[in-house]
Amino acid sequence: MRIGNLDIWPNIVLAPMAGITSHPFRTLCKKYGRVGLVVTELISSHAIHYRNQRTWGMFDWTDEERPAFCQLFGGDPATMAEAAQVVVENGADGVDINMGCWVPKVAKTGAGAALLKDLCQAEAVVKAVVDAVGDTVPVTVKVRSGWDSKDVTAIRFAKAAANVGVKAITVHARFASQGFSGTADWSVIGQVKEAVNGIIPVIGNGDIETPQDAKRMMAETDCDAVMIGRAAMGNPWLLARIGLYLETGVLSPEPDGFERIAVAREHAQMQVAQQGEDIGCRELRGLLSHYFKGIPGAPRIRESLTKIKTLSDIEAILDDAHERFVIRLEESDGDGTVAERELAAA
Ligand SMILES: Cc1cc2nc3c(=O)[nH]c(=O)nc-3n(C[C@H](O)[C@H](O)[C@H](O)COP(=O)(O)O)c2cc1C
């Protein structure tokens, strides 16, 4: 897939996820998932305008993640244009405009998915950002299907966005009013693809959990790339497994318990290095628990993780999990078959 002047390969994008896709997780997805593009969590254009120090800390992309797009939200064209210039000056490879966030804190200000209720304003925001930075980096948008089922706005908006210079559009195929309920209706992605008629690439998003899902979405909608969110949490390998499956049809095995423990450890070390022990450990309580889905003894590990305060607390839990996994292997039939079977069944 080509977004503006950038070649994106593999055509797999890590979804922006607030509280999840900061530098450590993006880096791990790049390393173990080999994604083509990563996107930061949503960043407030107003916070950038007011030079909020904490927000500057979110400009945390590094060369090993590139290309890395920065996602901005805001309903005011001038503020969005200014914020886009700031993040590009700080090295973002592209600017993604959030038009999918439905939470009241964002939507009430006329930002995020609320822009889908006012396409004039949406176009003004997009045009301002394209005018501000479009000559330097690609500008993309991420939308929901629409605000609610009364209007599948994404189809109309996609064409308008392409006309004002947007270089790719991501469609999370749910209405904003649905939140995360129900299932994504991928047919909307196909309709958006038809509407833009090859002028810009369309990235399909919503409910991909397996390599087979990704292949099915591409076949059903003809989208140019897939974006993966929740299923990648604690599972960066999924992105590589999807890439391999799309390219060759080969379904590679899931990582074993040792690999999960090792990467959870790497994640913890990076998070603490970036955020310090206090904030880092608080964030890691949730983040690390995702690595243990399907591991024998996962509930016990998750329970222990709720109490972590220091990196050594985490190391001790992971050492213990490692030890238990070794014992399981030894108690099995020697070559790990029983443990692997347990892992698959858990
Ligand atoms: C915890 C969480 C945080 C999210 N934060 C953002 C965000 O900052 N910006 C955004 O555009 N979408 C955000 N999303 C939506 C995802 O990018 C994605 O569109 C959605 O999860 C559907 O994809 P999935 O089924 O692969 O998870 C978030 C989703 C989750 C679960």
The ligand as an SDF file (V2000), in Angstrom:
LIG
                    3D

 31 33  0  0  0  0  0  0  0  0999 V2000
   -8.3910    0.6430   24.7150 C   0  0  0  0  0  0  0  0  0  0  0  0
   -8.7070    1.2220   23.3650 C   0  0  0  0  0  0  0  0  0  0  0  0
   -8.2790    2.5020   23.0570 C   0  0  0  0  0  0  0  0  0  0  0  0
   -8.5550    3.0550   21.8020 C   0  0  0  0  0  0  0  0  0  0  0  0
   -8.0580    4.2900   21.5000 N   0  0  0  0  0  0  0  0  0  0  0  0
   -8.2160    4.7870   20.2540 C   0  0  0  0  0  0  0  0  0  0  0  0
   -7.5910    6.0150   19.8620 C   0  0  0  0  0  0  0  0  0  0  0  0
   -6.8510    6.6350   20.6290 O   0  0  0  0  0  0  0  0  0  0  0  0
   -7.8290    6.4610   18.5990 N   0  0  0  0  0  0  0  0  0  0  0  0
   -8.6070    5.7740   17.7040 C   0  0  0  0  0  0  0  0  0  0  0  0
   -8.7800    6.2240   16.5680 O   0  0  0  0  0  0  0  0  0  0  0  0
   -9.1860    4.6110   18.0480 N   0  0  0  0  0  0  0  0  0  0  0  0
   -8.9990    4.1000   19.2750 C   0  0  0  0  0  0  0  0  0  0  0  0
   -9.5200    2.8780   19.5900 N   0  0  0  0  0  0  0  0  0  0  0  0
  -10.2340    2.1090   18.5500 C   0  0  0  0  0  0  0  0  0  0  0  0
   -9.2730    1.1850   17.7950 C   0  0  0  0  0  0  0  0  0  0  0  0
   -8.2900    1.9280   17.1160 O   0  0  0  0  0  0  0  0  0  0  0  0
  -10.0260    0.3010   16.7940 C   0  0  0  0  0  0  0  0  0  0  0  0
  -10.6650    1.1410   15.8520 O   0  0  0  0  0  0  0  0  0  0  0  0
  -11.0800   -0.5620   17.4570 C   0  0  0  0  0  0  0  0  0  0  0  0
  -10.5630   -1.1870   18.6130 O   0  0  0  0  0  0  0  0  0  0  0  0
  -11.6110   -1.6410   16.4960 C   0  0  0  0  0  0  0  0  0  0  0  0
  -10.5930   -2.4750   16.0600 O   0  0  0  0  0  0  0  0  0  0  0  0
  -10.3470   -3.9410   16.7070 P   0  0  0  0  0  0  0  0  0  0  0  0
  -11.6310   -4.6980   16.5750 O   0  0  0  0  0  0  0  0  0  0  0  0
   -9.2260   -4.5220   15.8830 O   0  0  0  0  0  0  0  0  0  0  0  0
   -9.9710   -3.7330   18.1320 O   0  0  0  0  0  0  0  0  0  0  0  0
   -9.2860    2.3200   20.8420 C   0  0  0  0  0  0  0  0  0  0  0  0
   -9.7160    1.0380   21.1670 C   0  0  0  0  0  0  0  0  0  0  0  0
   -9.4250    0.4770   22.4010 C   0  0  0  0  0  0  0  0  0  0  0  0
   -9.8930   -0.9170   22.7020 C   0  0  0  0  0  0  0  0  0  0  0  0
  1  2  1  0
  2  3  1  0
  2 30  2  0
  3  4  2  0
  4  5  1  0
  4 28  1  0
  5  6  2  0
  6  7  1  0
  6 13  1  0
  7  8  2  0
  7  9  1  0
  9 10  1  0
 10 11  2  0
 10 12  1  0
 12 13  2  0
 13 14  1  0
 14 15  1  0
 14 28  1  0
 15 16  1  0
 16 17  1  0
 16 18  1  0
 18 19  1  0
 18 20  1  0
 20 21  1  0
 20 22  1  0
 22 23  1  0
 23 24  1  0
 24 25  2  0
 24 26  1  0
 24 27  1  0
 28 29  2  0
 29 30  1  0
 30 31  1  0
M  END
$$$$
